[in-house]
Amino acid sequence: MAVHTLHTKQIIRATLAEAWAFFSNPRNLAKITPPEMGFEVLTLDLEPKIYAGMMIAYRVRPLFGIPMTWLSEITLVEEGVRFIDEQRVGPYVVWHHEHRFHDLGDGRIEMEDKATYVLPFTPMGDLAHPWLVKPQLERIFAHREKAVRELFPG
């Protein structure tokens, strides 16, 4: 069983308050997710702001258009600094995603994402990682970076 990590950083033209307000609203995740993922929120009474212990159910189509449920728990929130979501039900054995926000001043924020994950079906999942899972995650985060640039053009 291999533990994999995806680490990205992006500079956003926004105040810390603006960036935090957008990214801490779980309803905004669909705006930065590739359309081909078929992302939809299943939680009907979803609060507009995350909090520790919040559970959010989604439906996604990560591979070959096959729908699956993804249940995330927000496990940590440090207002304006970072939050962590962890998959409770979904395609990974482990999915731990930390979102950090660094105020660079002059209306710029550095947004940092670190996803640590373990694939199912060892050893087959690990064999599929370099040619299937890793490229797909890189495409998802590249789309996210582009969408964020469009949302925060600065």
Secondary structure by P-SEA (a helix, b strand, c coil): cbbbbbbbbbbbcccaaaaaaaaacccccccccccccccccccccccccccccbbbbbbbcccccbbbbbbbbbcccccccbbbbbbccccccbbbbbbbbbbccccbbbbbbbbbbccccaaaaaaaccccaaaaaaaaaaaaaaaaaaaccc
